């Protein structure tokens, strides 16, 4: 049987099997709100202002948008989400979503918290990956300077080495604990610095199997060429390439900066071009699965169907550890739960951190849902469909 015929992302009974009627209705109200661009913009602005003024709004945010998109304020609080997802064979990627202060004390504190996520994942199949952003571990201006090939003074060189040591401490801990880790992608003007650190870590820790994964934002028109080059380097270097494929998260910022600097934008000219590049990257990774382990981080149903088809055509079992699907916690449950129900490897990014500190993340999620054409409506319609299905059964 064709594997694609065995799975439907319209199956709301599976998609919302973890939700009670009350929880489903709460989701219905939340996504109904996010369906309105004006409400999201006004509400987001008011919440940001309230937090900046230290007004007591946590009691409103935590039981609503925070609980839907985040695991908790701490690793311990996130245990509820970890266990709930595990009941449905979905792994958790604990994502410490606090944006630091940008000083050495903050970088050390972030490193220490990330090491705690690695310990949580050690020998824990419910937590198959860790994840971190390198900007949480070293100064972004320093990373820009390194990428621009500007000369560093002695103090800057020492600061960069401390940042590299923090990255290595996390990757070394992951290697020792046998925990895979994603190094997240960021803006193009620091991405080469991130890439080079990721390759360095892969050379150290990916000799026997894939532990370190770099992230490729496929809305950048050059990324498939970069993946191809990285694969060749991995073959020559005798290590495995870890790749997390995403469409990307900094499109408007990238275009604005390119325009301001009078240079061509690194972003694909159309969404269709990004979709094609993402799907071509899936094909490339499957073709070279002997040396690549990868995660398809997408909320795009067509790309998920394509990967299912590619796995079937190439006799790759759904449970093959070299292939993972991933979505964000609180979004696209129709993908995550139906994929897991059919035996595929699935993990959810589960952000955590103090409510006030995670607000920038939450507002991005709300804006994403309204900005992506049809995303919020799709979620809303599926929830509505499941509510109606349950009513019809009573």
C-alpha positions, 0 to 999 in steps of 0.5 A: 500500500502507498504509505501516503494513503494511510495518513490524513492530516484532516483526521481531527479525531487523531489530531485532537485526541489529547484534548478534552471538550473543555480544552478544545473549546479553549483552543477554539477561542484562542485561535478565533482571537488569533484569526483577527490581525487587528486584535493580535496587534492591539493585544500584543502591544497592550501586553508588551506595555503592561509587562514593561510597566510591571503590571500584574498581567501574568495571571491573564497570560499564563493560563491562556496563550502561555499554557497553549504555546509553552510547556511551563516556566521551568523544566520541572513545570514542562514535565506535564507537557512532556508526559502528555505528548509521550502518551501519543508517541511524540517527543519533546524538544525543550526550548529555553526561550528566554532572550538574554541580557547579552552580557557574560553573566547572562551567557553563562546562565544560559549555558548552565540552563541548556546543560540542564536540558541535556541532563533532562534528555539523557536516557529519556526517549521522551526528550529526543533532542536539545536545542540552542541559539548561539546568540544566547551564548555570545555577543551578536555584534562580535559574531557579526564582526567575525563574519565580516572578517574584521580584526578582533582585539585581544579582549574581543578574541577572548570573548569569542573564545569564551563563546566557543567554549560555551558552545563546545560545553553543550555539544560535548555534554550532548555527546557524552549523554548521547543526546542529539542537539539542534543549533538553531539558524539566525540572521544571515549576517551572523549565520556563517559564524554559526555555521562554522561553529556547527561544522567544528562541533560536527567534526568533533562529535559526529564521527560515530553517529549524528549528534550535532545538527545545523539548521538550514533556512530554506527561504534563503536561495543559496541553502540547497547549495550549502547543504550539498557542500556540507555533505561533501565536506562531511564525506571528506571529513569522515563525519555525519551531517546533521540537518534541520530543515526549516523555511525560516523566521527572519524574512522581513528583517532580512529584506529590510536590511538588504534594502538599507545596505543596497545589496540583493536580498538573500531571500527567495523572491516568492513563497513558491520558490521557498517551498520548492527549495525546501522540498528539493532539500528533502529529496537531497537528504533522502538521497544521501541518507547514508551520511545525513540524519535530518529533521523536517521542521515544517507546518506545511502539509504538502512537504510532510506528504512528500517526505512520507512518499520519499521514505516509502519510495526509498524503503525507509521505515517510518521509525528510522532514527535518521528522519524526524518531523517536528512542529511547534507546541500548540500548533499543527497538531493535525500533522504531529499527532497523525504522523506519530499515530502512523509510526513516524518519528515526531517531536514538538518544540516545547518552549519554556521560561518565565512568562515575562521573559518568554513574551517576545516568543509568544507574540512572534507565534501570534503574529506568525499565525496571522501573517502566514496566509491561512495558517490561523484559519486552518487551525481554527477550521480543524478545531471547529470540525472536531467540535462538530464531530464530537457533538454529532457523536453525542 
